[in-house]
């Protein structure tokens, strides 16, 4: 076995696997071994200790030796394995952390316990995460929604951003110029606008502990939708109570810190509140983001969900809205929703824009899911 592979196994197994130092480590390998030992060696005698300098040094070291995804994983492990929640209570430590969704969740969960001197730094970290997600999701979401709302009518004199390229090419195929290998369009085809017909989107976000990452993504996506003038967006967070946080949609950081992660679940109460917000059911899309573990009256939930459907509103249940793979959810409730014609499925942040485009344009969601290869629960 070559030397590099032996060193890797030594780093994986730790010092306890080589008590006689038969595989001496030098340079970066030695530094990596030290930071790994401080975090993962349960028999350590020193570890990170309790002083800020030690923790700061360790946070700096892991960024030196490991790429960002590994740094984020080790930060989360440090919080849980070494009881380092205190690192979130000191501004100088918060400034050294690599921001990601999990760190934002931790800060939001501890928001009521964070001392005043740290709150501004905590908001700074959450804002970095929000900006990262907005950069990733804003353009596809706005493009998808605006496109779906503008496709209802044809526009014979479109501006550049209004051109329906597929229809334009199809209607001008007879003007293909072989020598130039291009089409000369004599007539542009464009999407029309129906801004007089305002659509309503109501996001119901379950903020129980198991849905924490979904709350973050739902909040960011809702803020983006709120900036689109042709739809009216509501963001409602719920556990056993309901909080309408729509007034915070101008600032994702304010919105996220207004949530209360943890607690139980009363989906029926959230649906009842949503019913009060509806003006025109057929122009309303309700997105319920929940694992469907109902803590309230199940009969009330099913009755209210059925009423929404019969009134003509579009109701979609997202079992998760994150990048974390297959979620745990109530299969029994998903089956009952399916019997009512309410689709339930997990959704990644990247799938959310086309989902909203389909829902706002009136496309049946089961049909859209089948086209995307998304498996419906129930």
C-alpha positions in Angstrom: 0.0 0.0 0.0 1.5 3.4 -1.0 2.4 6.0 1.6 -0.4 8.5 0.7 -3.1 5.8 1.1 -1.6 4.7 4.5 -1.7 8.4 5.7 -5.3 8.7 4.6 -6.3 5.6 6.7 -4.3 7.0 9.6 -6.3 10.3 9.4 -9.6 8.3 9.2 -8.9 6.0 12.1 -7.2 8.6 14.3 -4.3 8.5 16.8 -5.8 5.6 18.8 -5.3 3.3 15.8 -1.6 4.1 15.8 -0.5 4.4 19.5 3.2 3.8 18.6 3.2 6.5 15.9 4.1 4.0 13.2 2.8 6.4 10.6 4.3 9.8 11.3 2.3 12.7 9.9 4.0 15.9 8.7 2.9 19.3 7.3 -0.8 19.6 6.4 -1.5 16.0 7.3 -0.4 16.7 10.8 -2.5 19.8 11.0 -5.5 18.0 9.7 -5.0 15.3 12.2 -5.0 17.8 15.1 -8.3 19.4 14.1 -10.0 16.1 13.5 -8.8 14.7 16.8 -10.1 17.8 18.7 -13.5 17.1 17.2 -13.9 13.4 16.8 -11.6 11.6 19.3 -13.9 10.8 22.2 -10.9 9.9 24.4 -9.2 13.3 23.9 -7.7 14.9 27.0 -7.8 18.5 25.6 -10.2 19.1 22.7 -11.2 22.6 21.9 -11.5 23.7 25.4 -13.7 26.6 26.5 -11.7 29.6 25.6 -12.5 31.8 22.6 -8.9 31.7 21.3 -8.9 27.9 21.1 -12.2 27.9 19.2 -11.2 30.7 16.9 -8.0 28.9 16.1 -9.8 25.7 15.4 -12.3 27.4 13.1 -9.5 29.0 11.2 -7.6 25.7 10.9 -10.5 23.7 9.4 -10.9 26.4 6.7 -7.2 26.0 6.0 -7.3 22.2 5.6 -10.8 21.5 4.2 -13.1 22.7 1.4 -16.2 24.7 2.3 -18.7 21.8 2.3 -16.5 19.9 4.8 -16.0 23.0 6.9 -19.8 23.4 7.2 -20.2 19.7 8.2 -17.5 20.0 10.8 -19.1 23.2 12.2 -22.4 21.4 12.6 -20.7 18.4 14.2 -18.8 20.7 16.6 -22.1 22.2 17.8 -23.6 18.8 18.6 -20.6 16.8 19.7 -18.7 19.3 21.8 -21.6 21.4 23.1 -20.2 24.5 21.4 -23.6 26.3 21.2 -21.7 29.0 23.1 -19.8 29.8 19.9 -23.0 31.3 18.6 -23.2 33.6 21.6 -20.1 35.6 20.8 -19.9 38.0 17.9 -16.2 37.4 17.2 -16.9 33.7 16.8 -20.0 34.1 14.6 -17.9 36.2 12.2 -15.6 33.2 11.6 -18.3 30.7 10.7 -18.9 29.7 7.1 -22.6 30.6 6.5 -25.0 27.9 5.3 -28.7 26.9 5.7 -27.9 24.7 8.7 -26.1 27.5 10.5 -29.0 29.9 9.7 -31.4 27.3 11.2 -29.3 27.1 14.4 -29.3 30.9 14.7 -33.0 31.1 14.1 -33.6 28.4 16.7 -31.5 30.2 19.3 -32.7 33.7 18.3 -34.5 34.3 21.6 -31.5 33.1 23.6 -28.8 35.1 21.7 -27.6 38.1 23.8 -28.2 41.6 22.4 -24.5 42.1 21.6 -24.6 39.1 19.2 -28.0 39.7 17.5 -26.6 42.1 14.9 -23.9 39.6 14.0 -26.4 36.7 13.9 -28.5 38.8 11.5 -25.4 39.4 9.4 -24.8 35.7 9.1 -28.4 34.9 8.2 -28.4 37.7 5.7 -25.4 36.1 3.9 -27.3 32.9 3.7 -30.4 34.7 2.4 -28.3 36.5 -0.2 -26.8 33.2 -1.4 -30.2 31.6 -1.8 -31.7 34.7 -3.5 -28.8 34.7 -6.0 -29.5 31.1 -6.7 -33.3 31.2 -7.0 -34.5 34.7 -7.8 -34.0 34.7 -11.6 -35.5 31.2 -12.3 -38.5 31.9 -10.0 -39.3 35.4 -11.5 -38.8 34.1 -15.0 -41.1 31.1 -14.5 -43.9 33.0 -12.8 -43.9 36.0 -15.2 -43.8 33.6 -18.2 -46.8 31.6 -16.9 -48.8 34.8 -16.3 -48.0 36.3 -19.7 -48.9 33.3 -21.9 -52.6 33.6 -21.8 -52.9 36.0 -24.8 -50.8 36.5 -27.9 -48.9 39.7 -28.6 -48.2 40.5 -32.3 -45.8 43.3 -31.4 -43.7 42.0 -28.5 -40.7 43.5 -26.9 -37.6 41.4 -26.7 -38.4 39.9 -23.3 -41.9 39.1 -24.5 -41.1 37.1 -27.6 -42.4 33.5 -27.7 -39.4 32.0 -29.5 -41.0 28.6 -30.1 -44.1 30.0 -31.7 -42.1 32.6 -33.7 -39.8 29.9 -35.2 -42.7 27.6 -36.0 -44.6 30.3 -37.8 -41.6 31.5 -39.8 -40.1 28.1 -41.0 -41.1 29.0 -44.5 -38.7 31.9 -44.4 -35.6 29.7 -43.7 -32.6 30.9 -45.6 -30.3 27.9 -46.5 -27.4 30.0 -47.5 -27.3 31.7 -44.1 -28.6 28.7 -42.2 -31.1 30.9 -40.3 -34.7 32.0 -40.3 -35.7 35.5 -41.2 -38.8 36.1 -39.1 -41.4 38.3 -40.9 -43.8 38.1 -37.9 -42.8 37.9 -34.3 -45.1 36.1 -31.9 -45.2 37.2 -28.3 -46.8 36.5 -24.9 -49.6 38.8 -23.9 -50.1 40.4 -20.5 -53.1 40.1 -18.2 -52.0 42.3 -15.3 -55.6 43.2 -14.5 -56.1 39.7 -13.3 -54.1 39.5 -10.0 -53.2 36.0 -8.8 -53.0 35.2 -5.1 -50.4 32.9 -3.6 -50.6 31.7 0.0 -47.7 29.9 1.5 -48.5 27.9 4.6 -45.2 26.9 6.2 -45.1 24.3 9.0 -42.5 25.6 11.5 -42.2 22.5 13.6 -38.7 21.3 14.3 -38.6 18.7 11.5 -39.5 21.4 8.9 -36.8 23.9 9.8 -34.8 23.9 6.5 -38.1 24.1 4.6 -39.0 27.2 6.5 -35.8 28.9 5.4 -36.3 28.1 1.7 -40.0 28.9 1.8 -39.3 32.3 3.4 -36.7 33.3 0.8 -38.9 32.1 -2.1 -41.9 34.0 -0.7 -39.9 37.2 -0.5 -38.9 36.8 -4.1 -42.5 36.2 -5.1 -43.7 39.3 -3.1 -41.5 41.5 -5.4 -43.5 40.4 -8.5 -46.3 42.9 -9.0 -48.7 40.6 -10.8 -49.3 38.3 -7.8 -50.2 38.9 -4.2 -48.1 36.8 -1.8 -49.0 35.8 1.8 -46.6 34.0 4.1 -48.2 32.2 7.0 -46.1 30.2 9.5 -47.8 27.8 11.9 -47.3 25.3 14.6 -50.2 24.9 17.1 -50.9 28.6 16.4 -50.8 30.7 13.3 -48.7 33.8 12.5 -49.3 35.8 9.3 -45.8 37.2 8.6 -46.7 38.7 5.2 -45.8 42.2 6.5 -42.1 41.0 6.7 -41.9 40.0 3.1 -39.9 43.0 2.1 -36.9 41.7 4.0 -36.0 38.0 4.2 -34.0 38.4 7.4 -36.8 40.1 9.2 -39.1 37.3 8.0 -36.9 34.5 9.1 -36.3 35.9 12.5 -40.0 36.4 13.0 -40.5 32.6 12.7 -40.6 30.4 15.8 -38.9 27.1 14.9 -40.1 24.1 16.9 -43.4 23.2 18.5 -46.3 21.1 17.5 -48.5 21.2 14.4 -52.1 22.2 13.7 -52.6 22.2 10.0 -56.4 22.5 10.2 -56.0 25.9 11.9 -53.6 27.1 9.2 -56.0 26.0 6.4 -58.8 27.8 8.2 -56.7 31.0 8.3 -55.9 30.7 4.6 -59.6 30.4 3.8 -60.1 33.9 5.3 -57.5 35.4 2.9 -59.0 34.1 -0.3 -60.7 36.6 -2.6 -61.1 34.7 -5.8 -60.7 31.0 -5.3 -60.0 30.2 -8.9 -57.1 32.7 -9.0 -55.6 31.4 -5.7 -52.8 28.9 -5.2 -52.2 27.6 -1.7 -48.9 25.8 -1.0 -49.0 23.8 2.2 -45.4 23.0 3.3 -45.7 20.3 5.9 -44.9 16.7 6.7 -48.6 16.2 7.3 -48.3 14.9 10.8 -51.4 16.6 12.1 -51.6 17.4 15.8 -55.1 19.0 15.6 -58.4 17.5 14.5 -57.8 15.4 11.4 -61.5 15.5 10.4 -61.4 19.4 10.4 -58.3 19.4 8.2 -59.8 17.0 5.6 -63.1 18.9 5.6 -61.4 22.3 5.1 -59.1 20.9 2.4 -62.0 19.4 0.5 -63.8 22.8 0.8 -60.9 24.6 -0.8 -60.9 22.1 -3.7 -64.6 22.4 -4.3 -64.4 26.3 -4.2 -61.9 26.1 -7.1 -58.6 27.0 -5.3 -55.4 25.1 -6.2 -54.0 23.4 -3.1 -50.6 21.6 -3.2 -48.9 19.9 -0.3 -45.1 19.9 -0.3 -43.8 17.3 2.2 -40.4 19.1 2.2 -38.9 22.1 0.4 -35.1 21.5 0.6 -32.2 19.7 -0.8 -32.1 16.9 1.8 -33.7 14.0 -0.1 -36.6 11.9 0.8 -38.5 13.3 3.8 -40.3 11.5 6.6 -44.0 12.3 6.4 -47.5 11.0 7.3 -48.3 8.4 4.6 -51.8 8.0 5.9 -52.6 11.7 5.6 -50.9 11.8 2.1 -53.2 9.0 1.0 -56.3 10.9 2.3 -55.1 14.1 0.5 -54.7 12.0 -2.7 -58.2 10.8 -2.4 -59.4 14.4 -2.3 -57.3 15.2 -5.4 -54.7 17.1 -3.5 -51.1 16.2 -4.7 -48.4 15.7 -2.1 -44.7 15.4 -2.9 -41.3 16.6 -1.8 -39.9 19.5 -3.8 -36.4 20.9 -4.2 -35.8 24.7 -4.3 -35.0 24.3 -8.0 -38.3 22.5 -8.7 -40.3 25.2 -7.0 -40.3 27.8 -9.9 -41.7 25.5 -12.5 -44.2 24.2 -10.0 -45.5 27.7 -9.3 -45.6 28.4 -13.0 -47.7 25.3 -13.6 -50.0 26.1 -10.7 -50.5 29.8 -11.7 -51.2 28.9 -15.3 -53.9 26.3 -14.3 -52.0 23.2 -15.4 -53.1 20.1 -13.4 -50.3 19.5 -10.9 -50.4 15.7 -11.1 -49.9 16.1 -14.9 -47.0 18.5 -14.3 -45.4 16.1 -11.8 -45.6 13.2 -14.2 -43.9 15.3 -16.9 -41.1 16.1 -14.4 -40.7 12.5 -13.2 -41.9 13.5 -9.7 -43.5 10.7 -7.6 -46.7 11.7 -5.8 -47.2 10.4 -2.3 -50.3 8.5 -1.5 
